[in-house]
Amino acid sequence: MEDRLDFFLAVKKIERTLGLSSGPARMMLRELCASDEVRSWREPYSMQGGEPQGEGPLERIEPSLWRQREIDLMTESDGCKYFVSVSETELCHWLKTKQHSKASSPPRKRDLVKQAINELWQNGVPKDLLNKQIETQVRDWITAYCKHEKLPKLEISRETILRAAGRRK
């Protein structure tokens, strides 16, 4: 079946496309499989000479199984493990739809603050920078971003900025 994409590679594709970290991307893919928006398959494998070897046959994973277990991490009671794959076509279609809806909705404040921090300080927020300086630079960046994107000016709290900068819990 040519339309299949390894579960791990599908997670990486979600991470890159939507700018998510591994955990949320993995959860999102599991939810897509559980809702049957993206079909999934599994194939048993065993380790031979330190390398995983598929033992077939490939079988469709019913969406209800995803609601019960994390199939991508599953090991059967007899020790059987599975390669898990998903429909690449369905995943790409969902990602395009998600990107379109993401582009038309305003960004979340915390995500925008994180983006500002990453743009301003690629190597992390300098330790010697005062909290007030961080707030000012992040607010200036967000103001410019909102103006460029023709978004209304966002009011973001001091706590949100400092939390995203790692200065608050």
Secondary structure, 3 states (H helix, E strand, C coil): CCCEEEHHHHHHHHHHHHCCCHHHHHHHHHHHHHCCCCCEEEEEEEEECCEEEECCCCEEECHHHHHHCCHHHCECCCCCEEEEEEEHHHHHHHHHHHHHHHHHCCCCHHHHHHHHHHHHCCCCCCCCCCHHHHHHHHHHHHHHHHHHCCCCCCCCCHHHHHHHCCCCC
